[in-house]
Amino acid sequence: MVRKYSCEVVTVVNPVSGVYTVEFASLAGRFRYSPGQFMHLALDGYDPSGAWPDSRCFSMQTSPQNDTVKITYSVKGAFTRRMESELQPGRPLWLKLPYGDLFTREHNKENTVFIAGGTGVTPYLSLFTDGHFSAYARPVLYLGCRDASYNFYRDELDRAQQINPNLECRYYYQDRQGMLPVEQILKDSDSSSDFFISGPPAMITGFRNYLMQNGVTGGQIKTDDWE
């Protein structure tokens, strides 16, 4: 059930230029959601007797077992520029969640392939750092970043490998190796693998089309493309 949460900002981290990780605490009861889901974030005040204000969608990157929730976003337009200037610890705001069914859809948990471009890894982290991730057999993450400084998810991925030691992480940095190699990813996967794809819309479309043109069925491909 979708709920509206009165919240406050707990922390704001700026790991690289134009990218921020923000942590929120609920002032209205514990957050309830499933791994892979997303939220609507509103910056303007909300009156419960009126309409929901202008908002944007962001994937939650923390396990539902956490008391707080985190998102990571890139500054790209007017709304995220407001976030950059306004979100500071203690700042009140409203969140509406949960939305989406990325990991509640039926999927094969053996040899599962997770493909992420940049901040597209965030919905995966909400699963990887959750205790239920131990049920996956031989999962593989392919993470593409602009350069090594943009891979600031190592602590969470280390925690994921403690939950599931079989998780294999393969990193690709555009300044060294170029773009994620979808041809090699398919070659290295199992014919029964399910593929999750999350990242820029053009990447999602291109990877989905390539996989389907090369024998992967539509049912084996799950995308995080709510934008």
C-alpha positions in Angstrom: 0.0 0.0 0.0 1.3 3.4 -1.0 1.8 5.8 2.0 2.9 9.4 2.4 5.7 9.8 4.9 6.7 13.0 6.7 10.5 12.8 6.8 13.7 14.7 7.5 17.1 14.6 5.8 19.6 12.8 7.9 22.8 13.0 5.8 23.9 14.4 2.5 27.1 13.0 0.8 28.6 14.5 -2.4 31.0 11.7 -3.5 31.7 13.2 -7.0 30.7 16.4 -8.7 27.0 16.5 -9.5 26.1 13.3 -7.7 24.6 13.1 -4.2 23.5 10.4 -1.8 20.8 11.4 0.6 19.5 9.6 3.7 16.0 10.1 5.1 14.4 9.2 8.4 10.6 8.8 8.6 8.7 10.9 11.2 5.5 8.9 10.6 6.3 5.3 11.2 8.7 2.8 9.7 9.2 2.8 5.9 7.5 -0.2 4.3 8.6 -1.4 0.9 10.3 -4.3 -1.0 13.8 -4.4 -2.5 13.8 -2.8 -6.0 11.0 -0.4 -5.4 11.0 3.4 -5.8 9.6 6.5 -4.2 8.2 9.9 -5.1 10.1 12.8 -3.5 8.4 16.2 -3.0 10.3 19.4 -2.0 7.3 21.6 -1.5 5.0 21.3 1.5 2.2 18.9 1.5 -1.3 19.4 3.0 -3.0 16.0 3.5 -6.3 17.7 2.6 -5.0 18.8 -0.8 -3.2 17.5 -3.8 0.3 15.9 -3.8 2.9 18.5 -4.9 5.3 18.2 -7.8 7.7 15.3 -7.2 10.3 13.1 -8.9 10.9 9.3 -8.7 14.0 7.8 -7.2 15.1 4.2 -6.5 15.6 3.3 -2.9 19.1 1.8 -2.4 18.7 0.5 1.1 17.3 -2.7 2.4 13.8 -2.5 3.8 15.4 -3.9 7.0 17.1 -0.5 7.5 15.5 2.2 9.7 16.4 4.9 7.2 16.2 5.0 3.4 18.9 6.3 1.0 18.8 7.5 -2.6 21.5 8.6 -5.0 20.8 11.1 -7.7 22.6 13.0 -10.5 21.9 16.7 -10.9 20.3 16.9 -14.4 17.4 19.4 -14.4 15.5 22.0 -12.4 14.1 19.7 -9.8 17.5 18.0 -9.0 19.1 21.4 -8.9 16.6 22.4 -6.2 17.5 19.2 -4.4 21.2 20.1 -4.6 20.6 23.6 -3.1 17.9 22.7 -0.6 18.6 19.3 0.9 20.6 19.6 4.1 20.5 17.6 7.3 17.4 18.4 9.3 15.4 19.6 6.3 11.8 18.4 6.4 10.1 17.0 3.3 7.6 14.4 2.1 8.1 11.0 0.5 5.4 8.8 -1.1 6.1 5.0 -1.5 6.4 2.3 -2.5 6.0 1.9 -6.2 7.3 -0.8 -8.6 7.7 -4.5 -8.7 11.3 -5.1 -10.0 12.1 -8.1 -7.9 8.7 -9.3 -7.0 8.1 -10.4 -10.6 8.7 -14.1 -11.2 12.4 -14.6 -12.0 15.1 -17.2 -12.0 17.4 -16.9 -9.0 20.2 -19.0 -10.4 22.9 -17.4 -12.5 21.0 -14.1 -12.4 22.6 -11.3 -14.3 22.4 -7.7 -13.0 23.5 -5.0 -15.4 23.8 -1.4 -14.2 25.0 1.9 -15.7 26.1 4.4 -13.0 23.4 5.2 -10.5 21.3 2.5 -12.1 22.9 0.1 -9.5 20.9 1.7 -6.7 17.8 -0.6 -6.9 20.0 -3.6 -6.9 21.7 -2.5 -3.7 18.3 -2.6 -1.9 18.2 -6.3 -2.8 21.9 -7.1 -2.4 22.1 -5.7 1.2 18.9 -7.5 2.2 19.0 -10.9 3.9 16.8 -12.5 1.2 19.7 -12.0 -1.3 21.3 -15.2 0.1 18.7 -17.2 -1.9 20.4 -16.3 -5.2 22.8 -18.8 -6.7 25.8 -17.5 -8.5 24.5 -14.0 -9.2 26.7 -11.6 -11.3 26.8 -7.8 -11.3 28.1 -5.8 -14.3 28.5 -2.2 -13.2 29.6 0.5 -15.7 30.8 3.8 -14.4 32.4 6.9 -16.0 35.6 6.3 -14.1 36.7 4.6 -10.8 35.7 7.6 -8.7 32.1 7.1 -9.7 32.1 3.6 -8.1 31.4 4.7 -4.6 29.2 1.7 -3.8 32.0 -0.6 -2.7 31.0 -0.7 1.0 27.5 -1.8 0.1 28.8 -4.4 -2.4 31.2 -5.7 0.2 28.3 -6.1 2.5 26.4 -7.9 -0.3 29.2 -10.4 -0.7 29.0 -11.1 3.1 25.3 -11.9 2.7 25.9 -13.9 -0.5 29.6 -14.9 -1.0 28.8 -16.2 -4.5 28.0 -12.7 -5.8 30.6 -11.8 -8.5 31.1 -8.1 -9.2 32.6 -7.0 -12.6 33.4 -3.4 -12.9 33.9 -1.5 -16.2 35.2 2.1 -16.3 34.5 4.0 -19.4 37.7 6.0 -19.4 39.7 2.7 -19.4 37.6 -0.1 -20.9 34.8 1.8 -22.7 31.1 0.9 -22.4 29.6 -2.2 -20.8 30.2 -5.0 -23.3 26.7 -6.5 -23.8 28.0 -9.0 -26.3 30.5 -10.4 -23.7 27.9 -10.3 -21.0 25.6 -12.5 -23.1 28.4 -14.8 -24.0 29.3 -15.3 -20.4 25.8 -15.9 -19.2 23.8 -19.1 -18.9 21.0 -19.8 -21.4 18.5 -19.9 -18.5 19.7 -16.7 -16.9 17.3 -13.8 -16.2 18.7 -10.4 -16.9 18.0 -7.2 -14.9 18.9 -3.9 -16.7 19.0 -0.5 -14.9 20.5 2.7 -16.1 20.0 5.5 -18.7 17.0 4.9 -21.0 19.1 4.5 -24.1 21.2 1.9 -22.5 18.2 -0.1 -21.3 16.7 0.0 -24.8 19.9 -0.9 -26.5 20.7 -3.8 -24.2 17.2 -5.2 -24.2 17.1 -5.1 -28.0 20.5 -6.8 -28.3 19.6 -9.6 -25.9 16.2 -10.3 -27.6 17.8 -10.3 -31.1 20.3 -12.9 -29.9 18.0 -15.5 -28.4 17.0 -14.1 -25.0 13.2 -14.2 -24.5 11.3 -11.1 -23.3 10.4 -13.0 -20.2 14.0 -13.3 -19.2 14.6 -9.5 -19.2 13.5 -7.2 -16.4 14.1 -3.5 -16.6 14.1 -0.6 -14.2 12.8 2.0 -16.6 10.1 3.8 -14.7 11.5 7.2 -15.8 
